[in-house]
Amino acid sequence: MGKDIKFKTFTFCTRGHLVSFERPAVMGILNITDDSFYDGGRHNTLESASEHAEQLLADGADIIDIGAASSRPGATLPTTDVEIGRLVPVIRHIREAHPEALISVDTCFPDTSQAVIDAGADIINDISGGQFDDRMFDTVAKLQVPYILMHTTAPPDEMQQICEYNDIVQDLCIYLSERLNHLYELGVKDVWIDPGFGFGKTVQQNHELLDRMDELTEIFREPMLVGLSRKSMIYKPLSITPDQALNGTTVLNTKALMRGASILRVHDPKEAREAIHLLYGIK
């Protein structure tokens, strides 16, 4: 157990503290929306969101990733005011209840980013890679917080219409390199990479990308975040529903870990931690 697989420790700064992970980190998903593909409507009140945050932490989540906008294929993003109104009370409540918790926020807008960091969040998780608002990179540089740079082809309501690649890994390398260079030129210090499984990619392209993910982890020194949890690349080939896709999620998460993933973004932290434990021998 864990003898043949080594993990490269990664560190980042948040709120004046250096955080270090000597095993893959687990990011627990907290959706406070009505229309997320798996858990929409389950945690969209302050009470239910707070309860789910408690459960995620109890189940082993190292980071809570809060999203107030569904990014499922076909979804329309909310206005910034709506997004901020949903996020800020939840962040403040979790920060008060868990002062040491790591909180990430799923947003692609600079005004929301400013508001959630002011409310106590630590990390910005941007599905757009800075594409949806040209002020995003400047805002992240000003805030000096860890930033998750994801690949997508277009906003959620258009992305599945744009799935053409010359070579999916090479095309992602170009996309990520250009944006990484821009972020570093602006002075952003901590960047994580997310290949964007399910975003502007067919089921077959998602599986090719996962099979070749070690090519990305060999090229980029940044920590690699993988979000596969209960997605269509699991449930469509198996002819099941997202509710039935936990076993398939664990299988593909294990595959991602063996190809260099540093962070697993999941709905089910307990099972992710078990996979990490069995693979690396580290709890």
C-alpha positions in Angstrom: 0.0 0.0 0.0 1.5 3.3 -1.2 5.0 1.8 -1.8 5.2 2.5 -5.5 3.4 5.8 -5.8 4.9 9.1 -4.6 3.2 12.4 -4.0 4.8 15.7 -4.6 4.0 18.0 -1.7 2.4 21.3 -2.6 2.1 24.5 -0.6 0.2 27.8 -0.9 -0.4 30.9 1.1 -3.8 32.0 2.4 -4.8 34.7 5.0 -1.1 35.1 5.9 -0.5 31.4 6.6 1.5 28.8 4.6 -0.5 25.6 4.0 1.2 22.4 3.0 -0.3 19.1 1.8 1.9 16.0 1.9 -0.9 13.9 0.3 -3.6 14.7 -2.2 -6.2 17.2 -0.9 -9.9 16.6 -0.9 -12.2 19.5 -1.9 -15.8 18.9 -0.9 -18.5 20.4 -3.1 -21.2 22.7 -1.5 -23.6 23.8 -4.2 -26.1 26.4 -3.0 -28.1 26.4 -6.2 -31.5 25.2 -7.4 -30.2 23.6 -10.6 -26.9 21.8 -10.2 -26.8 18.5 -12.1 -26.5 16.3 -9.0 -27.5 18.1 -5.8 -29.4 21.2 -7.0 -31.9 22.5 -4.4 -30.6 20.3 -1.5 -28.4 23.0 0.1 -29.8 26.3 -1.0 -30.8 27.7 2.4 -28.3 28.9 5.0 -29.3 26.2 7.4 -29.0 23.3 4.9 -25.8 24.7 3.5 -24.2 25.0 7.0 -25.3 21.5 7.8 -23.8 20.1 4.6 -20.5 22.0 5.3 -20.3 20.4 8.7 -20.9 16.9 7.1 -18.2 17.6 4.4 -15.7 18.5 7.0 -16.6 15.5 9.2 -16.2 13.2 6.2 -12.7 14.4 5.6 -12.9 17.4 3.2 -9.8 19.6 3.5 -11.4 22.4 1.5 -15.0 23.4 1.1 -15.8 24.6 -2.5 -18.9 26.7 -2.5 -20.8 27.5 -5.7 -23.8 29.6 -6.2 -24.0 29.2 -10.0 -24.7 25.9 -11.8 -22.1 25.2 -14.4 -23.9 22.1 -15.8 -24.1 22.0 -19.6 -26.9 24.4 -20.8 -27.0 26.4 -17.6 -27.2 30.2 -17.5 -24.9 32.0 -15.1 -26.7 34.3 -12.5 -26.0 38.0 -12.1 -23.2 39.1 -9.8 -25.6 40.5 -7.3 -27.5 37.2 -7.1 -24.3 35.3 -6.8 -22.9 37.5 -4.0 -26.2 37.4 -2.2 -26.2 33.6 -2.1 -22.5 33.2 -1.2 -21.6 35.8 1.4 -24.0 34.7 4.2 -22.9 31.1 3.8 -19.2 32.0 3.8 -19.5 34.1 6.9 -21.4 31.4 8.8 -18.8 28.7 7.9 -15.9 31.0 8.7 -17.4 31.8 12.1 -18.1 28.2 12.9 -14.8 26.9 11.5 -12.1 29.6 11.7 -9.4 27.2 10.4 -11.4 25.8 7.5 -10.2 26.3 3.9 -12.9 27.8 1.8 -12.9 28.0 -2.0 -15.5 29.8 -4.0 -16.6 28.8 -7.5 -17.0 32.1 -9.4 -15.8 33.6 -12.7 -16.6 37.2 -11.9 -14.2 39.8 -10.3 -16.8 41.6 -8.2 -17.9 38.3 -6.7 -14.3 37.4 -6.0 -13.7 40.6 -4.1 -16.9 40.1 -2.0 -16.2 36.5 -1.1 -12.6 37.1 -0.1 -13.8 40.0 2.0 -16.3 37.6 3.6 -13.6 35.1 4.6 -13.0 32.8 1.6 -9.5 31.7 0.8 -9.4 30.5 -2.8 -11.0 31.5 -6.1 -12.1 28.6 -8.4 -12.7 30.1 -11.8 -14.4 27.8 -14.4 -13.8 30.4 -17.1 -10.0 30.7 -16.9 -10.5 34.4 -17.0 -12.5 34.3 -20.2 -15.8 35.7 -19.1 -14.6 39.0 -17.6 -11.3 40.6 -18.6 -10.9 42.1 -15.1 -10.7 38.7 -13.5 -6.9 38.2 -13.5 -6.2 41.7 -12.3 -8.6 41.2 -9.4 -7.0 37.9 -8.4 -3.6 39.6 -8.6 -4.8 42.4 -6.3 -6.4 40.0 -3.9 -3.2 37.8 -3.8 -5.2 34.5 -3.1 -4.7 31.1 -4.6 -6.5 30.8 -8.0 -7.8 27.7 -9.8 -7.4 28.1 -13.6 -9.8 25.8 -15.4 -10.1 25.0 -19.1 -13.4 25.5 -20.9 -14.4 26.4 -24.4 -17.3 28.8 -23.6 -20.0 29.6 -21.0 -22.0 26.6 -19.8 -25.0 27.4 -22.1 -22.7 27.1 -25.2 -19.7 25.0 -24.2 -21.0 21.6 -25.4 -21.4 23.1 -28.9 -17.7 23.8 -29.0 -15.8 20.5 -28.6 -13.3 20.5 -31.5 -9.6 19.9 -30.8 -6.6 19.3 -33.0 -5.1 17.3 -30.1 -6.9 17.7 -26.8 -3.7 17.6 -24.6 -1.7 19.9 -26.8 -4.6 22.4 -27.1 -5.0 22.4 -23.3 -1.3 23.0 -22.9 -1.4 26.1 -25.2 -4.5 27.4 -23.4 -3.1 26.9 -19.9 0.4 28.1 -20.7 -0.8 31.4 -22.1 -3.0 32.1 -19.1 -0.4 31.0 -16.6 2.1 33.3 -18.1 -0.3 36.2 -17.9 -1.1 35.4 -14.2 2.5 35.2 -13.2 3.3 38.4 -15.1 0.6 40.1 -12.9 2.2 38.7 -9.7 -0.2 35.9 -8.9 1.8 33.4 -6.8 -0.4 30.4 -6.3 -2.1 28.9 -9.3 -3.7 25.4 -9.5 -4.7 23.9 -12.8 -8.0 22.2 -13.6 -8.3 20.4 -17.0 -12.1 21.0 -17.0 -13.6 17.5 -17.3 -17.1 17.9 -18.7 -16.5 21.5 -19.9 -16.5 21.7 -23.7 -15.6 18.1 -24.1 -17.5 15.0 -25.2 -17.6 11.8 -23.1 -14.9 10.3 -25.3 -12.7 13.4 -25.1 -13.0 13.4 -21.3 -11.8 9.8 -21.1 -8.9 10.5 -23.5 -7.9 13.5 -21.4 -8.0 11.4 -18.2 -5.9 8.6 -19.9 -3.3 11.2 -20.9 -3.4 13.4 -17.8 0.1 12.4 -16.9 1.3 14.4 -19.9 -0.1 17.5 -18.3 1.3 16.8 -14.9 4.7 16.2 -16.4 4.6 19.6 -18.3 3.2 21.8 -15.5 4.6 22.2 -12.0 1.3 23.6 -10.7 -0.9 21.4 -8.6 -3.5 19.6 -10.7 -7.1 19.7 -9.5 -9.5 17.0 -10.9 -13.3 17.3 -10.8 -14.9 14.0 -12.0 -17.4 13.5 -9.3 -20.7 11.9 -10.6 -20.3 13.5 -14.1 -21.7 12.3 -17.4 -18.4 10.7 -18.4 -19.2 8.2 -15.6 -23.0 7.7 -15.7 -23.6 7.9 -19.4 -21.3 4.9 -20.4 -22.8 2.9 -17.5 -26.4 3.9 -18.3 -27.0 5.0 -14.7 -27.9 8.2 -13.0 -25.6 10.7 -11.1 -27.1 9.3 -7.9 -25.7 5.9 -8.8 -22.3 7.1 -9.9 -20.3 7.0 -6.7 -18.5 3.7 -7.4 -17.5 5.0 -10.9 -16.3 8.2 -9.4 -14.0 6.4 -7.0 -12.6 4.3 -9.9 -11.8 7.4 -12.0 -10.5 9.4 -9.0 -8.1 6.6 -8.4 -7.1 6.7 -12.1 -6.5 10.5 -11.7 -4.4 10.1 -8.6 -2.2 7.6 -10.4 -1.7 10.2 -13.2 -0.6 12.9 -10.8 -3.7 14.7 -9.4 -3.0 16.8 -6.3 -6.6 17.8 -5.5 -9.8 15.8 -5.9 -13.0 17.9 -6.1 -15.8 15.6 -5.0 -19.3 15.3 -3.6 -18.2 12.4 -1.3 -15.1 13.2 0.7 -15.1 10.0 2.7 -14.7 7.8 -0.3 -12.1 10.0 -1.8 -10.1 10.0 1.4 -10.3 6.2 1.5 -9.0 6.0 -2.1 -6.1 8.2 -1.2 -5.3 6.2 2.0 -5.3 2.9 0.1 -3.2 4.2 -2.8 -0.7 6.2 -0.8 -0.8 4.7 2.6 -1.6 8.1 4.0 -4.7 9.0 6.0 
